[in-house]
Amino acid sequence: MNIFIQYALVIYLLPLAAFGIQIFLGKRLPRQGDWVSIGAVLTTLILALAMFAGMLLNYNPDFETRAAFTWIDQGAFQIRMGFLIDNITIIMLLVVALISSMSHIYSLKYMAGDPRYSRYYAFLSLFTFSMNGIILADNLVLLYMSWELVGLSSYLLIGFWFEKDSAANAGKKAFLTNRVGDIGFFIGILIFFTAIGSFSYGDIFAGVAAGKLTGTLLTLGGVGLFMGAVGKSAQFPLHIWLPDAMEGPTPVSALIHAATMVAAGVYMMVRLFGLMTHDTLLLVAYIGGFTAFFAATIAITRNDIKQVLAYSTVSQLGYMILSVGTGAYVAAFFHLLTHAMFKANLFYGAGSVIHSMHHALHKKKDHETDPQDMRNMGGFKSKMPITYWSMMASTLAISGVPLFSGFLSKDAILAGTLSFAGKYPQHFLLPVFGFGAALITAFYMFRLMYMTFHNQPRRPDIYREIKESPREMVFPLVLLATLCLFIFYTLPNVNPLSDEGWFSTLIVARDSVVPVEMGPVIASEIEEGMHHSHYPAMGISIVMVALGILLAWLMYLKRRLSPAAWADKLKPLYRLSAGKYFVDEIYAKYLYRPVLGLADRIGYLDWDLYDKYFINGFGRVTTWLSTLSGKLDYDGLDQGIIDGIGRVIRYFGAILRGLQTGRLQSYLLFALLGIIIILVFQTI
Amino acid sequence: MEQLNSYLIVAAILFCLGLFAVITRRNGVAVLMGIELILNSANINFVAFARFGGMNFSGQVFALFVIIMAAAEAAVALAIIINLYQNFKSINVDEAQQLQR
């Protein structure tokens, strides 16, 4: 075992151990055991940093190490479990360890005094463990197991405040919606397994390269895997769970629903990119592009600060999926990395604001006002400067302003999309989605910033009580805001307009292994295309972003344009956006209610017909039969035969009893007779 | 040999008489007397076989033992009959039939 595998093993198992300790002993430990989880996750962070350093020292784009053991051995049927570690794994491990550590630290204050404080940390550890499983897996079984574990821990954390109906329902919704995607995922896994006979990535890639699985089945297998990503990464039409998941504690939203769990889908697509055929990728691209645009338009009209971020997350994930679809999967992974930093930071910022609002409202004994509603905020800039500036850095990053990390990754995605559309002009919609979403992203993010931090306070009474959050909460903000600068992603180069650097050196695209007739993606072609459309994409995106920011500035800061008037002018569009395109309502009307109705019908069949007549009928027949057999048994068998034997014996007994006279002499006589009979027989 | 046969016939008649007495007499003492007859018939046999069978004196010795044993038996049996009388106010053996119930 080399050192990377050893580190990975510790990283993998330590949070599990922390979970075990926390869930069983947490309440009895001092400080409710938060130090156990935090210690575990900080250790994983250190180890991940060490692995990262090792990766940088190696500086080898082809670095890869595996370790596996046979888990189930049934002769011909074998399942091997193991880790696959390459540069992608290491970067992802670092992202998860970092964001997870930040969430743990942030929660120290955010969750302080919660009645289930220790359990909260236990669940965080469980989540970290499951997520690391997804990252490290070298086979689809471990991937799928961890995938489901992530779903479970996500359910537990979203519904953490299960006293609130909305939180309990949100957890349920997330779990069930994910399940829909996971069914497809499972089918996809089984398609690959039946064709190739192994779950290991290596075998599967080799198998597909050798043509063991081609044609429509390969496309369908890819679509199946993608369905898993649709569920987990909240893509249309399964995006509905993510906004509801904001019911969970805010550090959880930052950890799970911004940086890591939702990125699992993208990570999986990046890992298994080589198995995707052209047709699969086209579907991926359209779903991603549509989601990016669609979710962005919903985010415009949200008033809840976390809802804006939730839809923004959906939209950004759409970007990544779009990028995978266009073949530029390295750009997708790059965006995953930068997005994890700035989106987690935005959530921490929002959490900081909400925390502060909570305290203010608590002080005023006001339990009516919604602490997450941006319409109750405004002007917080001077009260919460650290939160403001760190959030501002992230906002600039997510909007794609030069000098910030998001600019580089988003530009790479848009370049990829543009070159894709250049190659296949009939798919011109994809870049339209991409650039449109870029404009809208800038708009809604600055709307959020202006509504929360700028202008006059809308509620001066609350404003007076607003305070900057404590150190534990501010520290992650500052750290992650720093990581929004482009320089961390381009070292050793310092050109803010190019993503050349350690990342682009260490993570190189590989050709996909699908057969030629299925339209494999050739990495060099993609790179070439992206290179050509780099500057046009950059130009357009800068213009779009500037337009978006200008619009937000005019509407929400300078108030030259009235948002209300514009909403009125574009009433149908506004209503669609405000109603979230009524996806939930459509599902309720055309999916949930018919299904429930059907369930009612079937329930009627089951309860009122089947149970009442068939099952109960069985019961009645059985009762009747047993009465009959009882009669036979008691009156026939017992009374007749069993008691009969007794009676016969008694009768003969009464007769034979006469022989037992009790007179010695008669006994003697019998003895004499006996002897005579014996003697007679002897002589004969 | 004819002499032995006549002894044996006498002994057999005596045995039958004793047995008859044991079976038919109701009086306990009479039953006891029947038993004495049976024992004595056995004695006759012992002596007769000893005399004609060439067995020295062992038959006679055995007969003496039987007489001694008969005396002891008579003592025990009479004690039993006295007990019988105390319990049933009678020495008729057929009245002692508690076992029947």
Interface residues (C-beta under 8 A of the other chain):
Chain A: Q660 T661 G662 R663 L664 Q665 L668 L669 L672
Chain B: L19 V22 I23 T24 V31 V93 D94 A96 Q97 Q98 L99 Q100 R101
